[in-house]
Amino acid sequence: MPIYVYWGEDEFAMEQAVIALRDRIIDPSWTSFNYHTFPPDGADAIIQGLNQAMTPPFGMGGRLVWLVNTTLCHQCPENVLSELQRTLGAIPENSCLLLTNRNKPDERLKSTKLLKKFATKFQDFSLIPPWKTDLLAKAVQQAAQTVGVKLTAKSVNFLTECVGNDTRLLYNELEKLRLYAGGKNQPQDVDVLARLVRNTTHNSLKLATAIRTGDTPKSLALLADLLDASEPALKIVATLIGQFRTWLWVKIMMESGERDRQAIAKAAEVANPKRIYFLQQEVQSLSVPQLASTLPLLLQLEVSLKQGANEASVFKTKVVELCQVCRIT
């Protein structure tokens, strides 16, 4: 009774995992008989999916039943919970039940606890926060190994800066590099990447740095480049909030007299303590009140965007305000 629960906002990574699971379970000749998807808007989709999972596969291979964007781990009516209790322990060994959703399962729900009891795998496909560059670089290295592309250390950093946490873009660019290499077993250097990889050097982290230094013209120019490149406004804001929050925590720990970089890294949620030295240098000229004042402005910006405000207009206004805050001495 294989049961898989996938969740997270990294849609591309989740898609790849679903494809790999399908290819492992389903015999290609029997796909139309043994592969079933149930979208959330279907009437009684969950009940139908559970019933289908109880049905042994036809022909060769196994059966895969996929409850797409299911709400089972976020709300579960009593009748559905009863069906779940009746079904999960009785699903045939050659039938697989897959549940996916963008949001993290609610651990308090009986349905979630029940699934965790029977599930073969609970897997998180959350996006790596854009400001956690060490984790992004590690993801680039792993993806390069998967695709079969060799990169130098500088190339890894360059590609990390270009693609951020966009997994789909990362694999597209690596596939481009693989084709360019033409089977040659040699690392691709930065010069090659600069010619082939999509120019996304004007990223949100550079915008955060420009704002931190109070450079209004540069900040507005970077913002314009990001919006012109169709970078989602809320994604930019999320990066800025995360980066300024990290800077604030580092500054608070510095002013409290903390010298242990491990302790500072833990408080600031920085995976690599070696980054703390550089973060300390970045916030040297700023005060705790300055950094603290940026977060309400960023939250106001986030709320305005979610309420449908004009992206360019409201963003420019807040960027100017943020730069002014960071220029105050």
C-alpha positions as CSV (number, residue, x, y, z in Angstrom):
1,M,0.0,0.0,0.0
2,P,2.4,2.7,-1.1
3,I,1.2,6.2,-0.1
4,Y,3.0,9.4,-1.0
5,V,2.3,12.9,0.2
6,Y,4.0,15.7,-1.6
7,W,3.7,19.4,-0.7
8,G,5.4,22.7,-1.4
9,E,5.6,25.7,-3.8
10,D,8.4,24.3,-6.0
11,E,6.0,23.1,-8.7
12,F,8.8,22.0,-11.1
13,A,10.5,19.8,-8.5
14,M,7.2,18.3,-7.5
15,E,6.3,17.6,-11.2
16,Q,9.6,15.8,-11.7
17,A,9.0,13.7,-8.6
18,V,5.5,12.8,-9.8
19,I,6.8,11.8,-13.2
20,A,9.5,9.7,-11.7
21,L,6.9,8.0,-9.4
22,R,4.6,7.4,-12.4
23,D,7.3,5.9,-14.6
24,R,8.4,3.6,-11.8
25,I,4.9,2.3,-11.1
26,I,3.0,2.3,-14.4
27,D,3.7,0.0,-17.3
28,P,3.6,2.3,-20.4
29,S,1.3,-0.1,-22.3
30,W,-1.3,0.1,-19.5
31,T,-1.2,3.8,-18.6
32,S,-4.7,4.6,-19.7
33,F,-6.1,1.8,-17.5
34,N,-3.9,2.3,-14.4
35,Y,-3.1,6.0,-14.1
36,H,-5.8,8.2,-12.7
37,T,-5.9,11.9,-11.6
38,F,-8.6,13.5,-9.5
39,P,-8.6,17.3,-9.4
40,P,-10.0,19.0,-6.3
41,D,-13.0,20.5,-8.2
42,G,-14.5,17.2,-9.1
43,A,-17.5,16.0,-7.2
44,D,-16.5,13.6,-4.4
45,A,-13.0,13.5,-5.9
46,I,-11.4,12.2,-2.7
47,I,-13.9,9.4,-2.2
48,Q,-13.6,8.4,-5.9
49,G,-9.9,8.5,-5.7
50,L,-9.8,6.3,-2.6
51,N,-12.2,3.8,-4.2
52,Q,-10.0,3.7,-7.3
53,A,-6.9,3.1,-5.2
54,M,-8.6,0.0,-3.8
55,T,-9.0,-1.4,-7.3
56,P,-6.1,-3.8,-8.3
57,P,-4.3,-2.8,-11.6
58,F,-5.2,-4.2,-15.0
59,G,-2.5,-6.0,-16.9
60,M,1.2,-5.4,-16.2
61,G,2.7,-2.9,-13.7
62,G,0.9,-1.2,-10.9
63,R,-1.8,1.5,-10.5
64,L,-1.2,5.1,-9.6
65,V,-4.1,7.3,-8.2
66,W,-3.2,11.0,-7.9
67,L,-5.3,13.3,-5.7
68,V,-4.2,16.7,-7.2
69,N,-4.2,19.7,-4.9
70,T,-6.2,17.8,-2.4
71,T,-7.5,19.4,0.8
72,L,-7.2,16.2,2.8
73,C,-4.4,17.6,5.0
74,H,-6.1,20.9,5.6
75,Q,-9.8,20.1,6.1
76,C,-11.4,16.7,6.2
77,P,-15.2,16.1,6.7
78,E,-16.2,13.3,9.0
79,N,-17.5,11.1,6.1
80,V,-14.2,11.5,4.2
81,L,-12.2,10.8,7.4
82,S,-14.2,7.6,7.9
83,E,-13.5,6.5,4.3
84,L,-9.8,7.3,4.8
85,Q,-9.7,5.2,7.9
86,R,-11.4,2.3,6.1
87,T,-9.2,2.6,3.0
88,L,-5.6,3.4,3.9
89,G,-4.7,0.2,5.5
90,A,-6.3,-1.9,2.8
91,I,-4.9,-0.5,-0.4
92,P,-3.3,-3.3,-2.5
93,E,0.5,-3.5,-2.6
94,N,0.6,-2.9,-6.3
95,S,-1.7,0.2,-6.1
96,C,-0.2,3.6,-5.2
97,L,-2.0,6.6,-3.7
98,L,-0.4,10.1,-4.3
99,L,-1.6,13.3,-2.6
100,T,-0.2,16.7,-3.5
101,N,-0.8,20.3,-2.4
102,R,1.2,23.6,-2.3
103,N,0.6,24.1,1.4
104,K,2.2,22.3,4.3
105,P,-0.1,19.7,5.9
106,D,-1.8,20.7,9.1
107,E,-0.2,18.3,11.7
108,R,-3.2,18.8,14.1
109,L,-5.7,17.2,11.8
110,K,-6.7,13.5,12.3
111,S,-6.5,13.0,8.5
112,T,-2.8,14.2,8.5
113,K,-1.9,12.0,11.4
114,L,-3.6,9.0,9.7
115,L,-1.7,9.6,6.5
116,K,1.6,10.0,8.3
117,K,0.9,6.6,10.0
118,F,0.5,4.8,6.7
119,A,2.5,6.9,4.2
120,T,5.6,5.6,2.5
121,K,6.9,9.1,2.1
122,F,6.0,12.6,3.3
123,Q,8.1,14.9,1.1
124,D,8.5,18.7,1.3
125,F,9.0,20.6,-2.0
126,S,9.2,24.1,-0.5
127,L,11.2,26.7,-2.3
128,I,14.6,27.6,-0.8
129,P,14.4,31.2,0.4
130,P,16.3,33.4,-2.1
131,W,18.5,34.8,0.7
132,K,19.9,31.4,1.7
133,T,22.5,31.5,-1.0
134,D,24.5,28.6,0.5
135,L,21.5,26.2,0.1
136,L,20.8,27.5,-3.4
137,A,24.4,26.9,-4.4
138,K,24.1,23.3,-3.0
139,A,21.0,22.8,-5.1
140,V,22.8,24.0,-8.2
141,Q,25.6,21.5,-7.6
142,Q,23.1,18.7,-7.1
143,A,21.1,19.6,-10.2
144,A,24.3,19.9,-12.3
145,Q,25.3,16.3,-11.3
146,T,21.8,15.1,-12.2
147,V,21.9,16.7,-15.6
148,G,25.5,15.8,-16.2
149,V,27.1,19.2,-16.4
150,K,30.4,20.0,-14.7
151,L,30.8,23.5,-13.2
152,T,33.6,25.3,-11.6
153,A,33.1,26.9,-8.1
154,K,32.8,30.3,-9.7
155,S,30.3,28.9,-12.2
156,V,28.2,27.5,-9.4
157,N,28.1,30.9,-7.7
158,F,27.3,32.7,-11.0
159,L,24.4,30.3,-11.9
160,T,23.1,30.6,-8.3
161,E,22.9,34.3,-8.7
162,C,21.2,34.1,-12.1
163,V,18.5,31.6,-11.3
164,G,17.9,32.1,-7.6
165,N,15.3,29.5,-6.4
166,D,13.6,29.0,-9.8
167,T,14.1,25.2,-10.2
168,R,12.6,25.1,-13.6
169,L,14.9,27.9,-14.9
170,L,17.9,26.1,-13.3
171,Y,17.2,22.9,-15.2
172,N,16.5,24.7,-18.4
173,E,19.8,26.5,-18.2
174,L,21.7,23.4,-17.2
175,E,20.2,21.5,-20.2
176,K,21.4,24.3,-22.4
177,L,24.9,24.0,-21.0
178,R,24.8,20.2,-21.5
179,L,23.9,20.6,-25.1
180,Y,26.7,23.2,-25.6
181,A,29.2,20.9,-24.0
182,G,28.4,18.2,-26.6
183,G,29.6,15.4,-24.4
184,K,32.9,17.0,-23.5
185,N,33.8,16.1,-19.9
186,Q,35.2,19.4,-18.8
187,P,33.9,22.1,-16.3
188,Q,32.0,25.0,-17.8
189,D,33.6,28.3,-16.7
190,V,31.9,31.6,-16.0
191,D,32.7,33.0,-19.5
192,V,30.6,30.3,-21.1
193,L,27.8,30.8,-18.6
194,A,27.8,34.5,-19.2
195,R,27.2,33.9,-22.9
196,L,24.6,31.2,-22.6
197,V,22.6,31.8,-19.3
198,R,19.7,34.2,-19.3
199,N,20.8,37.6,-17.9
200,T,19.1,37.8,-14.6
201,T,22.0,39.6,-12.7
202,H,19.6,42.3,-11.6
203,N,18.1,40.2,-8.8
204,S,16.2,40.9,-5.6
205,L,19.2,40.4,-3.4
206,K,21.1,43.2,-5.3
207,L,18.1,45.4,-4.8
208,A,18.2,44.7,-1.1
209,T,21.9,45.6,-1.0
210,A,21.2,48.9,-2.9
211,I,18.4,49.8,-0.5
212,R,20.7,49.0,2.5
213,T,23.3,51.4,1.2
214,G,20.6,54.1,0.7
215,D,21.3,54.3,-3.0
216,T,17.9,55.5,-4.4
217,P,18.8,55.8,-8.1
218,K,20.4,52.4,-8.2
219,S,17.6,50.8,-6.2
220,L,15.0,52.2,-8.6
221,A,17.0,51.1,-11.6
222,L,17.3,47.5,-10.2
223,L,13.5,47.5,-9.4
224,A,12.7,48.6,-12.9
225,D,14.9,45.8,-14.4
226,L,13.2,43.2,-12.1
227,L,9.7,44.3,-13.1
228,D,10.6,44.5,-16.8
229,A,11.8,40.9,-16.5
230,S,8.4,39.9,-15.2
231,E,9.8,39.0,-11.8
232,P,6.7,38.5,-9.5
233,A,6.4,41.5,-7.2
234,L,5.4,39.4,-4.2
235,K,8.5,37.3,-4.8
236,I,10.7,40.4,-4.7
237,V,9.1,41.5,-1.5
238,A,9.5,38.1,0.1
239,T,13.2,38.2,-0.7
240,L,13.6,41.7,0.7
241,I,11.7,40.8,3.9
242,G,13.9,37.8,4.4
243,Q,17.1,39.7,3.8
244,F,16.3,42.6,6.0
245,R,15.1,40.3,8.8
246,T,18.5,38.5,8.6
247,W,20.4,41.7,8.8
248,L,18.2,42.9,11.7
249,W,18.9,39.7,13.7
250,V,22.6,39.9,13.0
251,K,22.7,43.5,14.2
252,I,20.7,42.7,17.3
253,M,23.1,39.9,18.3
254,M,26.1,42.1,17.6
255,E,24.8,44.9,19.8
256,S,23.9,42.4,22.6
257,G,27.6,41.5,22.7
258,E,27.3,38.1,21.2
259,R,30.6,37.0,19.5
260,D,29.8,33.3,18.8
261,R,29.1,33.0,15.1
262,Q,27.3,29.7,15.6
263,A,24.9,31.4,18.0
264,I,24.3,34.4,15.7
265,A,23.7,32.1,12.7
266,K,21.1,30.1,14.7
267,A,19.3,33.3,15.8
268,A,19.4,34.7,12.2
269,E,18.5,31.3,10.6
270,V,21.6,31.4,8.5
271,A,22.7,27.9,7.5
272,N,26.4,28.6,7.1
273,P,28.0,30.4,10.1
274,K,30.9,31.5,7.8
275,R,28.5,34.0,6.2
276,I,28.0,35.8,9.6
277,Y,31.3,37.7,9.2
278,F,30.2,39.2,5.9
279,L,26.7,39.9,7.2
280,Q,28.3,41.7,10.1
281,Q,30.3,43.9,7.7
282,E,27.2,44.7,5.7
283,V,25.2,46.0,8.8
284,Q,28.2,47.8,10.4
285,S,27.0,51.3,9.5
286,L,23.3,50.7,10.3
287,S,21.5,50.7,13.6
288,V,18.9,48.4,15.0
289,P,16.2,51.0,14.8
290,Q,17.0,51.6,11.1
291,L,16.8,48.0,10.2
292,A,13.7,47.5,12.4
293,S,12.0,50.4,10.6
294,T,12.4,48.6,7.2
295,L,10.1,45.7,8.1
296,P,6.9,47.6,8.7
297,L,7.4,49.4,5.3
298,L,8.0,46.1,3.6
299,L,4.9,44.6,5.2
300,Q,2.8,47.6,4.1
301,L,4.2,47.0,0.6
302,E,3.2,43.3,0.7
303,V,-0.4,44.2,1.9
304,S,-0.8,46.9,-0.9
305,L,0.3,44.4,-3.6
306,K,-2.0,41.7,-2.3
307,Q,-4.9,44.2,-2.3
308,G,-4.3,44.9,-6.0
309,A,-2.3,48.2,-5.9
310,N,-0.4,49.3,-9.0
311,E,2.9,47.3,-8.7
312,A,5.3,49.8,-10.2
313,S,3.9,52.8,-8.4
314,V,3.6,51.4,-4.9
315,F,6.9,49.6,-5.2
316,K,8.8,52.8,-6.3
317,T,7.3,54.7,-3.4
318,K,8.3,52.2,-0.8
319,V,11.8,51.7,-2.3
320,V,12.4,55.5,-1.9
321,E,11.1,55.4,1.7
322,L,13.3,52.4,2.5
323,C,16.4,54.1,1.0
324,Q,15.7,57.2,3.1
325,V,15.5,55.1,6.3
326,C,18.8,53.4,5.5
327,R,20.5,56.8,4.8
328,I,19.5,58.2,8.3
329,T,22.6,58.5,10.6
